[in-house]
Amino acid sequence: MNSKKWNTVATGILYFIAGVMILILAFLLIFILWNGLPHVSWHFLTTPARSFQTGGGIGIQLFNSFYLLFLAMLISIPISIGAGIYLSEYAKQNWLTSLIRTSIDILSSLPSIVVGLFGFLVFSIQAGLGFSILSGALALTVFNLPLLTRNVEESLNSISESQREAGLALGLSKWETVLRIIIPEALPGIVTGMILGAGRVFGEAAALIYTAGQSAPALDFTNWNPFYIASPLNPLRPAETLAVHIWKINSEGIMPDAAQVSAGASAVLIIAVLIFNFGARFISSRVYGKMTGTK
Amino acid sequence: MADDKNKIITASDVHLFYGRFEALKGITLDFAQKDITALIGPSGCGKSTFLRTLNRMNDLIPGVTITGNVMLHGENIYAPATDTVALRKEIGMVFQQPNPFPFSIYENVVYGLRLAGIRDRRVLDEAVETSLRQAVIWDEVKDKLNQSALSLSGGQQQRVCIARVLAVKPDVILLDEPTSALDPISSGQIENMLLELRDEYTIILVTHNMQQASRISDKTAFFLQGNLIEFADTKTIFLNPHEKETEDYISGRFG
């Protein structure tokens, strides 16, 4: 065969592989949404779960997921930005920084159940935080921080060296150059990474089973004092999230409509993750367009 | 030769090493105030490296060691007390590739001023107009100052970059092959602009283009393999060079 024919064959195979990928993804999405969406209603989204009867919802779990996500991002965003700036802009190339990078890469490939058990031992037991939102948020930080840090570092690295030279040659200090030129330019990439990280955290279950706990005590949505035990904002209360809830009802749920609740909760989870992903694309293209004036 | 009073930068016996490789082998060269000086020579001769020692941009490259003195207004810029940030405000630099920030044209020009703490909108507006006029691009961009600088052509971007440098009001402007990435028309516009800027600024220009050097510079320095071979009035260098290497290079026998 000549090279032209090989080109056609290779292109065909690549299209086939890509098509299979898309079909699998589409099948999964349609399957989950098809099974789950009929059970999703306003009532389902807002009422507490029931352990023994039908008609339970996922209201508290949904709130817990968002609150936990908020706290986890509140802790991990500043740390990852600081660490990413250090690694990209200030760290010298030596054995210490390459050790740091290797550690971050290893940390990012830790199975989340290991992170969960580590969080259980360190945050829940040693630090005495028990099964709490705070333990869960810290465990999620451990789980998410390496990826976020690498994302910030890579976003900053992708900015051309000529921009740094332009800033310095203009008489800006190094910090001014980083803060006023490099970070704004890297912002679309950083924001995308943060939102995708948020999506990953939102769907995380294994790291939370032993840290945020598997129970969702009733919440008093009229009292927002964070020190009140049943307050939605209390960071020291146990909080089962949506993903943990799905795992729990599938392994030991005894309510008669367990299958429907699980299907509905899965659909809600998938939709939330999809919103995060499309939101990331939308926001980053907006930020990029605004900065470059192309849109 | 200009007398001592008119010298703004004097470099004496500057050696520069990349690790163990000696890229500059003892350069002694003075720059007179409000002259255009061209640095020419084949690729790798050290002319850009030398240019970058004048505003200490080589400090950013790991493994570089520099010996010798570079005096600006009689003060050694390699003295330990030198503030490189202040130094680079006095010695602006324009690069080979246009490198505007991905912000609006207006923001590009006022960036240095804003960070120097100037907030007054009128002062900024005025600086934008003056600098863009000096860089001979005002008429082309005055109606779209809020557009991104990235939407301009390469030649326009380069002139915005020059306006950005002018806005900070440096004494000296270093240009590292500023037209080598541009088409002949844009290059010509930038050459004309440099001739107009000569009244107010000391300009040091690295160029590969010998016609460019002969057209616009007052003095020319010829570099070869890390040595300064010859430094004289541009006319002398191009019409009556003293050194054999200079003559060979000018007449196109190598390089």
Chai-1 contact restraints between the chains, C-beta under 6 A:
chainA,res_idxA,chainB,res_idxB,connection_type,confidence,min_distance_angstrom,max_distance_angstrom,comment,restraint_id
A,S162,B,Q97,contact,1.0,0.0,6.0,A-B,restraint_1
A,S162,B,N99,contact,1.0,0.0,6.0,A-B,restraint_2
A,A166,B,N99,contact,1.0,0.0,6.0,A-B,restraint_3
A,A169,B,R88,contact,1.0,0.0,6.0,A-B,restraint_4
A,A169,B,M93,contact,1.0,0.0,6.0,A-B,restraint_5
A,L170,B,G112,contact,1.0,0.0,6.0,A-B,restraint_6
A,G171,B,V85,contact,1.0,0.0,6.0,A-B,restraint_7
A,G171,B,R88,contact,1.0,0.0,6.0,A-B,restraint_8
A,G171,B,K89,contact,1.0,0.0,6.0,A-B,restraint_9
A,L172,B,L115,contact,1.0,0.0,6.0,A-B,restraint_10
A,S173,B,V85,contact,1.0,0.0,6.0,A-B,restraint_11
A,E176,B,L115,contact,1.0,0.0,6.0,A-B,restraint_12
A,I181,B,F101,contact,1.0,0.0,6.0,A-B,restraint_13
A,E185,B,P102,contact,1.0,0.0,6.0,A-B,restraint_14
A,M291,B,P102,contact,1.0,0.0,6.0,A-B,restraint_15
A,T292,B,P102,contact,1.0,0.0,6.0,A-B,restraint_16
A,T292,B,S148,contact,1.0,0.0,6.0,A-B,restraint_17
A,T292,B,L150,contact,1.0,0.0,6.0,A-B,restraint_18
A,G293,B,Q147,contact,1.0,0.0,6.0,A-B,restraint_19
A,G293,B,S148,contact,1.0,0.0,6.0,A-B,restraint_20
A,G293,B,S151,contact,1.0,0.0,6.0,A-B,restraint_21
